[in-house]
Amino acid sequence: MNPDQLGEHLRFAAELGVAGVSRDPAWRARGGQPAPDALALATAGGAVSVLRSPAEALAALKKEIGPDCSRCKLHTLGRKQVVFGVGNPEARLMFVGEAPGADEDLQGIPFVGRAGQLLTKIIEAIDLKRDDVYIANVIKCRPPQNRNPEQDEVDTCEGFLFQQIDVIKPKVVVALGSFAARALLRTLDPISRLRGRVYEYRGAKLVPTFHPAYLLRNPASKREVWEDMKLVRSLLQSE
């Protein structure tokens, strides 16, 4: 993290009311380990207090990222806007995709194209509404020609996704497609090997499944996604 990025993070922490930082390794948790309660942060006196609601914390995070983020090279490669995330800030179910596409880049909302319409149907198939869940991506800006995000772009942006997960505290996270599953689970295994199983992830259960865009090209795989979503429903009902 360069000095500018560090300064931005410290300013965000100050907005939340944090008067200092800790050297405790638990406060530097990344990847599959949950960070400290995103709404209960240590003050200079060592006390812990609830600072903001999930909605307020997400709004502060979105403000920290800013509407014209220039942390990675994607801001020079034709992206139109940052696509932060959308949905219930206290959702029990969260979907994570790869990156915004053309429609998302235009509207500033994840999963609004054909794949997004299919995702809405998938959500409704387990008796939920789109407004009941939260939807985000590993990275917040569209790569040119919808190419896969590059590692430096992921490294720069993934921390914001981790903060979203820690604020929302979903019971279940669904990783949509190979890229999202690999990025979250730190693996090179294909989605065909990862799906159908449940993983522990930042205090939630993570279920990988095929991306809706893949289903548009391979409708025969909808049966496997339905099996995955029945698993998701059972995990939600068990809580």
C-alpha positions, 0 to 999 in steps of 0.5 A: 500500500502506497502512502496515498492509499494509506492516507485514504484508509486512515481518513476513512477510519477517522470518519468512522471514529477510530482514533488509533490503530493496533499492531495486533495481527488480528486487525490485519486479517485478509483473505478468508479470515474475518477482520475485526467487527467492521462496526466495532473498532478500537478507540485510542483508549482501548474501548470498543464501541459500535460506530455505525449501522451497516448502511452507514458503514457501506456509505462511508466505504463507497465515499472512501473509494470515491466516484473517480477512483484512480488506484489502478490502471483501469481508470485510464482504460475506458471505464465510465464509473465505479460500480460499488455494490447494491442491495440489502446492507444487512443481507443474509445472502451475498453474491460476488461476481468478477467485474462489471460489464458494459451495462453495469459500467453504464448504470453503476449497478452490478448485474443489470444486463442479461446475466443480471436478469438471469441472476434475479431469476435464480434469486427468486427461485429460492423464494427471495427477492433481489432487494433481499440480497447484496450483490458486488464484484471482486473489482469495482471497474470494468476491464476493457473488452470485459477481459479478466481482471489482472492480478495488480487490479485485484490486489488493489481493489479486493480489500474493498470487497473484504470490507463489504463482506465484513460490514454486511456479515452475510450467512452465505456468500455465493461466488459466481464463476471461476474468477470470483471463486478463485480470487476468494478461495486463493486457488487455481482449481476450476469452478467445475471442481469447486462447486457443490461444496461449502467453504468457510469464508470470513465468518460465512459459508461460501458456495461457488457456482457457475456465473449466469453469463456462462449459463446463457451460453451453456443452459444445460448447466442450469441444473447444477446451479439449481442444486447449488442454490438448493444448498444455499437455501438449506444453509440459510434455513439452518441459521 
